[in-house]
């Protein structure tokens, strides 16, 4: 996984690029009718229900736009929120508040939606050993935010990107000439380049699982698109020789059944690619 320093850099880049995209040469709407000296106060108001996420990010946005803005936080990331709750107050330059408004709202609305969906999976898996993972199926440019939201919702992050973990999927295996060859080539590559990266290998059937188990050094087997009965047989065959992960169209309704097969992880792209933003607004007070 990426370091905390790398993660913070990703967050900084997101804020910088988002402000560039949204503000450009200037917020002419505010510049036209609000004096530079004007000060005001606004509240981040909840108009929906779910798990709150994005408060710490919002603080970073306000600080980036104007270090003199004063933010008073009333709710924390991970708390349950309901309509009428006030997340925070921000006070200072009216122009600065308006400049930060859209980025703060876009981020908190989406992050809260992801945290809420993730938390629903977490609750569904309670009582099992299985943990819910995200994937790389994220919105281009804001992966760090979406993976942050998964963590806030109680889930765990899969690899961040292509560079922090090896994951041999169907196309890698086919292009390499089979699962055994793909693993051996990968191990040679890591040794040759002095890299310490975990190896996950996708299995499409029991035969590929048997082939994977012939080699050492595989961290986790991705049991992909297996039904419940096949998944249970796969877990029994693997028998703790490495970690197991189920994936492939797993929904909130089917997650518990896969967990009861004994897998260590379930990964779901839907945590980030299939959510509806929750409703919050920034209102002057």
N, C-alpha and C positions, 0 to 999 in steps of 0.2 A: 504494500500500500504506500501511497505517497506520504511524505513527512508533513508535519503540521506547518512547517515553514513553506513548503510547496503549496499546501492548501491555502494558506493566507495569501500567497502571491496570486493564486487563481482568483480569490475573492477580490483582491485589489484590481485585477485586470477587468473583472466583470463590471465593477463600479465605474472604472475609468471609461470603458467602452460604452456602457449604457448611457452615461451622462453625455459623452460625445455624440452618441446617436440621437438622443432626445433633445438636448439643448443646443448643440451646434454653436452657431455664432452668438446665440443669445435667446432668452425667453422673451420674445417681443411682446407677447400678450401682457406679461407682468411689467415689463419695462415701460410700456405705453401708458399704463394707468395707475401704477403704484410707485410712489416716491422711493428713492433708494434709502431714505432715512426711516421709512415706515417700519414699525415693529408689530408683531402679532403673535397669536397663540392658536394652535390647532390640536385636535385630539384624533387619535386613530381609533375609529369606532367599529365595533364588530356588528355585522348585520346577518350573521350566519351561525352555524354551530359546528364544532369540530375541535381538532387539536391545533393550538396556535404554534406557528413556526415563522421565523424571520425577524424576530425582535432584535436580536443581536446584529443581524445584517442591517436592519433599518438604522440602528445607531451608527454603524459604520458609514452609511450613505449620508446621513445628516452631517457627520463630522467631516466627510470629504467635501461636501458642498459648501459648508460654512462651519469652521471649528468653533465659532461663537454661539451657535445654536445650543440651547439648553434643552436636554431631553429628560423627561421624568417618566420612568417606566413603572407601570402599574401591574403588568402581567408578564410572565416569563415564558420563554420557549418551552413547549411540552405541556403547558397547562390546558385543561379543557376550557373552551370559551363558548359563550352563548350570546345570542342577539342582545345588544344593549351594553355589553362590556366595553370598557375603555382600556385599550392596550397601553397607550402612552400619551403624553402631552409633549409638544415641542413648541418652544418659544424663542423668538428672536426676529431677525430680518424677515419681513413678509415675502420679499422676493426670493430669498433662499429657501424658505419653506415650500414655496410653490415650485421652485426648480427641482427639489428633491421628491415632490409628491408622487409623481407617476412611477418612478423607479421603486420607491418604498411600497406603494400599493401593489404593483405588479408582482414584486418579489414575495411579499407577505401573503398575498392571495394564493399564489401558486405553491409556495412552500407549505402553507397550512393545508392545502388540499392533499399534497403528497404525504405529509405527516399524518393526516387523518386516515388516509387509505392504508398507509403502512401500519398504523396502530390497530386498525380493524383486523389485519392479518395476524399481528402479534397476539391479540386477544383470542383469535380463533385457534392459535397454536398453543395456548396456555395448557400446561400439564404434560406437554411432550418435550422432548429434547431439541426439537427442530427450530431453527432460526430462519427468519425471512431475510433474503438478500435482494438488493437492487441489481441492475444490469447497466450496460453502456447505452441502453435505449433511452437516451436523455435528449433534452432540447439543446441543439448546437449552441455553444457559447456560454451556457449557464449550468454545465454539469455539476460544478462544485456546489451550487445552491441546491440543486435537486437532491444530490447525495447527502448534503447536510440535513435536508428536511427528512430524509429517510431515517437518519440517526436520531433526530428529534422525536420521530414517531415510534422509536423503539426497535427499528430494524437495524441491519448491519450492511455495510458497504461491501460489494464485490470489488474486483479490481477497479481502479479509477480509470485507467486507460490502457492502451496497448503496451505501454512501456513498463508497467509495474508488476506484471504477472504474465506467465505463459499460459495460454489457453488454446489447446489444440482441438479445433472443431472439425466438422465433417469435411469441409473443403481442404483444410490443412492435411488431414489424414489421406484424402483421395489424391491430392497433388503429390504427397510424399511417398505414395505407393503402399499405404496401409498403416494401421495404427502402431504396430511395432516399430516400423521404420521411422515414423514421425517422432516417436518418443526417443529413440536412440539418436536421431539427428539433433533433436532438441538438447539432449544431455551433452552431446559433443559440442554444440554451439555455446552452451552456457559455460562449459569448462574452458573452451578456447578463448572466450571473451571475458573470463573471470567475473561472471555474473551470478548473483545469488537470488534467483527468482523461483517462486513456487510454480509447479506444473499442475495444471488441471487438464484432464483429457475427457472429451465427450465420447460417450458410447451410445451407439444406435441400436445395439442388440446384445444378447448374452455372449455371443461369440467374441465381440470386441472387448467386452469386460474380461473374459478369460485371457485374451491376448494382453490386455493392459496389466493384469495381475502377474504376468510372467516377468515383468521388469520392476526394478526398485526405483524409488525417487519420484513417484507420482503422489502428489499431495492430496488430490481429490478427484474422484470420478464423477462426471456429470452424466447422470442417468436421464437421457433426453427423450421425451415423448413416449415413455413407457406407461402402460396402464397400471392400476393398483396391484394386480396380481403379479405382473412382471417386475414391478418395482420391489415388491417384497422378496421375490426370488433373487433379484440382483443384490439387494442388501445382505441377504443370507450368504450369497456366494462371496461377496467382498469380505464379509465377516471381520470388519474392523481393520483390515490391512491398510486402508486409507480412508479418508473422509468421503462422504457421499452427498450428492446434491441432485435434487429433482428439478426439472424445468420442462417447459413446453406446454403452454396453454393452461397453466394451473390457475384456477380462479379462487376467489374467497370461499366459494361453495365446496370446492374439491380439496383445498389445502389441507384440511384436517385429516382427510383420508390418506393423503400422501405422507403426512407426518407420522401417522400411525403405522406406516410401513417401516419406520425406523431410520429414515434419512436424517442426516445431520443438518442439511440446509434445503430450503426451497428458494429458487430465484424466480423473480417475476418482473418482467419489463413493464407490466401494467402499473406498477407503483409510480412510475414517472411518465409513461407515455399515454396513459388513459385516465386522466383526472380532470375534474371540472373545478376551476378556481373558486375558492370560497369568497364570499362577499364582505369586504371591509371598505371603509371610506375615511378620508382625511377631511375633517370639518373644522372650519374656523370657530373659535369660541370667544 
